[in-house]
Amino acid sequence: MPRYDYRCRACGSTFEVSRPMSASADTAPCPQGHADTVKLLSTVAVTGGATAPRPTSGGGGCCGGGCCG
């Protein structure tokens, strides 16, 4: 279930709420009881076991080391 970050405008605390995506636009009261909260934009962490293949040719740079002098 997705987690959404909120900040309370009254006391300044930040908190998370886990809820379904269908309820993502719903308001969330502050744990201290305040109602004036705002949903924050948060970064997404993506984890996994896949890695990008490494180039086999030497060099690098702007064109993979093949044509740059």
C-alpha positions in Angstrom: 0.0 0.0 0.0 1.4 3.4 -0.9 2.6 5.8 1.8 1.9 9.5 1.6 3.8 12.2 3.5 1.9 15.2 5.1 2.9 18.2 7.0 0.8 20.0 9.6 0.5 23.7 9.1 -0.4 24.3 12.7 2.4 22.5 14.5 4.9 21.9 11.6 5.2 18.1 12.2 5.5 15.7 9.3 3.9 12.3 9.2 3.1 9.4 6.9 -0.2 7.8 6.1 -0.6 4.4 4.4 -3.7 4.3 2.2 -4.9 2.9 -1.1 -4.2 5.0 -4.2 -8.0 5.5 -4.6 -7.8 7.6 -1.4 -4.7 9.5 -2.2 -6.5 12.9 -2.5 -8.2 12.5 0.9 -7.1 14.8 3.7 -5.2 13.4 6.7 -5.5 14.9 10.2 -2.2 15.5 12.1 -1.4 13.0 14.8 -1.6 15.9 17.3 -5.3 16.5 16.2 -4.9 19.4 13.9 -6.9 19.4 10.6 -4.8 21.9 8.6 -2.4 19.6 6.7 -0.9 19.5 3.3 0.3 16.5 1.3 4.0 16.7 0.4 5.7 15.6 -2.8 8.0 12.8 -2.0 10.8 11.0 -3.8 10.3 7.4 -5.0 12.8 4.8 -4.1 13.0 2.0 -6.6 14.9 -1.1 -5.6 15.6 -4.3 -7.5 18.2 -6.8 -8.4 18.6 -5.9 -12.0 21.7 -4.0 -13.2 22.6 -2.3 -16.4 25.1 -4.1 -18.6 28.6 -2.7 -18.7 30.0 -1.7 -22.0 32.6 -4.1 -23.3 34.6 -1.6 -25.3 37.2 0.7 -23.7 36.7 4.3 -23.2 33.5 6.1 -22.5 32.5 9.7 -22.7 30.0 11.2 -25.1 29.8 8.4 -27.6 31.0 5.3 -25.8 34.6 5.7 -26.8 34.2 4.7 -30.4 34.5 8.0 -32.3 35.7 10.7 -29.9 39.3 11.7 -30.2 
